[in-house]
Amino acid sequence: MDKNKTNYSVARVETYTKTSITKAERHNERKNKSYSNMNVDLTKSTNNVHYKRCETTYNEKLKKLIDNKQVSLRGLRKNAKLFDELIFDINSGYFEKHGGYQFAKEFYERAFHFAEEEMGTANIISAVMHADEINIALTEEYGKPIYHYHLHVVALPVVRKEVKWTKKCKDKSLVGTTKEVINQVSHSNKWKSEQVLDNQGNPVYDKKGNAVLIKSYSLLQDRFFKYMSDSGYKDFIRGVKGTNQEHLNDLQFKIKKDTERLEKITSQVEQKESSYNDYLKYDKQIEDISNLGKQKRFSKKIELEQEDYENLTEYAKKGIVADKEIYELNSRIDNLRNAVDKWKSLYDDLVEKTKDYFHAIKLAPQKVTNFFKSLFDKERQDELERQKLEQEKIQAERKVREEAKEKARLEKQKLKNSPEYKKRRADRDAR
């Protein structure tokens, strides 16, 4: 059991239209009776935790916000992406190491507060921690049920937008000035990438003159990791940028474990079938059992010797038990075969997407290693530089405050020493 395995924090965003959000809603709020994810255990869904519950449907909540003029869809297409789903996650082993379910509830409550800061409390439709999806691999590894705790937050990507008076306005003096400020739903404006800056704070461009950007979701990952770390949660690192190797290894592990379980259960079925055949080879064969007893005269009833009756009853019981066990094991085999096919498909997709990377590794491993090392070194250097600049900014602001405070003190002292102040003080004392 590798309890020292590195844990990674993950924050990702899925986008939905009015139509497509219903599928996410049924999954998040557990409105389905069955799930394609066979690891969902609906008997444990009462353990799911809502940090914000949607009492209606997601679309009905959106309509209410629009009717109350709290948000606006002005200018958006009918099929525009209106809902963002933020999904926060860390390896299941991280929670088991720190206390399991209770720890996960506290961790994701803090993560929910992070989502409030990112999206605005009023714009969050629903926030629920799932605690009913079993982690099969860790369950087998720990020898007890281990659940995959993660948080789903559905929110509207709202930005403040100034609406200007146009040339159609009768009062030409108002043209170009602010007519009103609205809360505009806009996924593209909410999630804007930022341009990379060098160590001197200058924007970075590639060889073609295009701005080098940091993806908005990567920035979200950074902010989530920093927020949770600053909140006192340790023993995990930010999800690795720009690599699928961790996911490939994880898929390979899942395929291996599911294949091993499939082989194990298949072996168990064969053993049960063998045992079942042994049951039928006891003192009497099936044809002998069929001929047991004799019919009573003038009756349809069959008489059995006590010993024959007891043997027949024993065979029947063993046969029923064996049939049930074989049926259950065959069902598990079907489920595991489906799981293996699923993971193999995902694995194949990831291999296809990363084939150029691995081909480059094969052709020039040292060059690729050096290239990524230089990227990561630069990233660390940029982060250190950013922290340094942030610290210098804090110190500069502190110095300005102290200087302003000292200036105010000197001004006050100067005022007290002025003849006018002394005269007013003397007059007041005389009265």
N, C-alpha and C positions, 0 to 999 in steps of 0.2 A: 504494500500500500504506500504510494508515493505521496506522503503528506507535505513534502517540501516543494511540490509542483508549483510553478509560477502561476499566479492568478492575474487575469486581465480584466480591466473594467471596459465596458462597451456602452456606447450611447449612439444609437442610430435612428434615422427618421424614415418613416414610410408615408407616402402621400395618397390621398383618396379624393374622389369626386363624391357628389351627393349619392350616386348610384353605388359605387364600389365600397363606400364606408359601411354599408349594411353587413357585408361579410365579416369585416373586422369587428363590428359591434357584436355580432352573434358569437364570435370567438371570445372576445374580451369579457363579455357579460355572461358567458356560459348559457346562451339561449338555445344551443343545439342539443339534441338528444344523443348524438354521436359525433365523433371527430375523426378526421383523416389522420390526425396525430394519435396513434394508438397508446401513447404514454399518458394521455389525459385520463385521470381517475376521478370520475364525477362524484364518487362517494366522498372525496376529500375536498370538493369545491367549497364547502362551508368554511374551509380554512383560508380561502382567498380574502384579501383585505382591500376594501375600498377606502382610499384617502379622499376621493371625491366621487360621489355616486350620481349618475344621470337617471333621474326618475322617469324620464320619457325616452323616446328614441333620440339618437344623435341628431337626426335631421329635424325633428320637432324642436329640440333645444336650439338649433341654429336659427330656425324660423322665429322663435320667440326673441332671440337676441336682435334679429333684423327688425322685427315689428317694434321693439322697444328702442330702436335706433342706437343700440349699443355697438353694433358693427354694420358695415356696409359691403355689399357685393357690386357696387357701382362699376360698370365698365367691364365686368368679367364675362367670359364665355359661359354658355350653359354647361359645358363639360369641364369647367375649370377645376383644378385641384383646390379644394376648400378646407380639407381636414389634414392635419399633420398628426401622425402617431409616433411619439417618442418612446423608444424601447430601451430600458436600462437593464444591464445584466452584468454578472460576474460569475466565474466558474462556481458550480454547485459546491465543490469541496471547500471553497472559502467560507461559506456560511456554516457548513458542518463543523469546521475547525473552530469557529468563534461562537458557537451556541445554537446553531440551527434556526428553527422557525422564529423564535423570539428575536434573535439578532437580526434576521432578515427583515422582520416587520419594522424595527427601528431604523435599519439601514435605508430601506426604501421610503420610509416617511421623510427622512432627510433628503433623499433623491427627489421626492415629490416637491419639497420646498425649492430645490434647484429648478425644477420644471416651472414652478410658479414665477421665479425670477426671470426665467428665459421667455416664457410665453405670456405672463400676466395671469393672475388668479382668475379674473373674470372670464378669460378666454379659454379656460380649461373645461372641457365637456365631461371627461371621465378620467379617473386614475385608479387602477386596480393592480394589486400585486397578486400574481398567480402562484399558488402553493400546491397545486393539484396535478402537476406534470412530473411524473416519476423519472428519475435518471437511472436507467437500467444498468448502465456500466458501473456507476458508483454504488448502486444498491447491491450488486453482486460483489463488488470489491469490499464494502464495509460489512456485508452480511446483515443489513437492515435497510428498510425503505429510506432512500435519499431523494429529496424532491428538488426540482430545478426552480428556484425562486427567481422571479424577474418582474419588472414593472412595465405596464402599458399606460401611457398617458396620451389621451386624445385631446387635441387642442386646435384652436383656430390661429393661423399665422397672421396676426394683426399688426399693422404699422400705422403710425399717425401720418395723415396726409392732408396737406393744405390745398384746398380748392380755391383757385384764383378767379377773379372776375374776368370775363372774356370781352372781346371787342363788341359783342352784342349788347353789352350793358349800356343803358341810356346815359348814365353818368360816366362820361369818359375819364373823369379823374380817378375812378375806381379801378379801371383796367389794369390788370397785373397785380393788384393788391389781394390780400387774403379775404375770400368770401366766407369760408367756414373751414373748420378742421374736423375730419371724420376719422373713424377707426376702420381703415380699409383692410379687408381680407386679401392678402397678397403673398403667396408662397415665394415667388421670385424675389420680392423686395425684402421679405423677412430673412431669407437665407442667402445673403450675398457673400461671395468669396472676397478675401482680402489680398491685396498685393503684397508679395514678399519684399521685405526691406533688408538692405545689407547692414553691416555693422555700423555704418555711419548714418543710418536712417534713410538712405536713398532707395527709391523703388528699383526693383530688379527686373531686367528684361532678358528674353532668350535671344538666340542668334538672329532670329527673324524680326526682332523688335517687338514681339508680343510680351505683354506683362506676364510675369510669373506669379501665379495665384496660389493661395492656400484655400482649399475647399472649405466651404462653410461648415460641413459636417465634421471635418477634421478639427476645426476650431471648437465645435461643440464638444467633441471628445476631450479636447484640452481643458475646456472650462469645467466639464463634469469631473474629470480626474482631480483638478485643483480644488474644486469645491468640496468634494468628499474627503480629500486628504486634509484640507484645512479644517474640516469638521471633526477630525480625529480618527477617521477610518484609515487604517494602514494595511500592510501586508499584501498589497496588490499594486500593479503598475498599469499605466495607460496601454490600451490595446496597440499592438505594433502597427506602425504606419506602412502602407505600401507593400504588404506581403501577404500571400495566401498560404505560406508554408505551415503555419500553425493550424489552419483549417484543414489542410490536406492531411497532416499528421492525425488530427482528431478524427477525420473521416476514416482514415485507414484503421485507426484503433477501433472505431465503432463497427466497421465491417468485419474486422478480425473477431471482436467479441461476439457479435451476432452470429457469425459463422460457427464459432465454437459452441455457442448455445444451441444452434440448430443441430449440429452433429451430436451434441450430448443428448438432446431430447429425442432425436431419431434413434439413438442407441437405446434410450429408455423405452421407446415404443416397441422396438424389436424384442427387448427383454420381456415386456408385458405380453406381447403376442406369443412369445415362447412359453411364458408361464401359463398363459391362457390355454395353449395347446396341451401343456402338462396337466392342467386341470381335467381336460377331457380324456386323459389317458389313465385316470385312476382305475380302480378295480373293475369298472364296467365301461364299455365303449358306448357312444351315443345310441347305436342301434339297440344295445342291451337296455339302455335307459328307456327307450321308447316302448320296450316290451315288458317293462316292469309291471307287476301287479296283475290281477285278474278281475274281470267284470263280475259284479254281483248278479245273481240270477234275478230276472224280472226288474232290472234297474240299470241306469246308465252310470252308476257310481263304480269306481275302481278301488279294489282293495289292495293294500300294500303291506308287506311285512314291515315291522317296525324298523329293522336295520336298513331295508331298501329305502324307506321313506326318509330316514335321516341322511343317508348318502345322497339321495336325489336333492334334498333341500340344500345340502352343503355345496353340491355342484352348481345349483342355481344361483346361490349367493355369490360364489366366487366368479361365476360367469358375468353376473350383473356388474360387480365391482370392476372386473377387468374391462368390460365394454365401456364403462364410464371413464376409466383412466385412459384407455386408448383414444376415446373421442376427445377428451380434454387435451391430451398430448398432441394429437393431430391438429387441433385448432391452434395450439401454440406454434406448431411447425409452420402452418400457413401464415400466421402473423409474422413470424421471424423471417420467413422467405420474403414476404412483402417488405420488411424492414431492410433486409440485405439488398434487395433490388433497389430500394429507395436510396440507400447510402451509396451504392455503386453508381447510380445515375448521377447523384450530386458529385461524387468523386470524379467521374468521367468529365462532367461539365467543368469542374475546377482545373482538371488536368489540361483540358482543351484551352481554357483561358490563360493558363500559365505556361503553355508549352514553349513559347518563345523564351521565357525567362530560364526555364530548365535547359533548353537547347543552348542558350548562351553560357550557362554554368558548365555544360559538358564541353563546349568548345574552348572557353577561356575562363576557367574557374577563378583564377587569381585576379584577372581583370574585373570580373563581376564583383568579386568579394571586395576588392579595393574601391570599386565604384560605390557600392552600397555603404561601405565603411566611411567613405568621404561624405556621403549624404547624411549619414547618422551623426558623424562628427560635427558637420556643419549645423545640423539641427540642434545638437547639444550646445554648440558654441553660440548659436543664435538665442537659445533659451537662456543661457548664462548672461549673454549681453542684454537680453530683454529684462532679466531680473536686476542686473546692474543698473540699467537706465531707470527702471521702476524705483529702485532704492534711492538713486540720486535725485529722482523727482520728489520722492517723499521727504528726503533731507532738505531739498531746496524749498519745498513748501513749508517745512517746519521752520527753516531759517527766516523765510519771509514773515511768517506769523510772529516769530520772536522779535524780529526787527520792528514790525508794526506795533507790537505790544510795548517794546522799549520806547519807540517814538511817542506813543500815546502817553506813556509815563512821564517822559521828559516834557512833553507839551503841558501836561497837567501840573508838573512841578514848576515850569516856567510861568504858568498862569498864576500859581499861588504866590510866586515871588514878584509879580508885577505890581506897580504902585496902585493901579486901579483896583486890583483884588484886595490889597491890604487896606485901601481906603474904605471899600464896601464892608470889609470885615470889621474895621474899627467903628464905622457908623452903626452896624448891626449890634455890636457889643455895647455901644453907648446907649442905644434904645433899650 
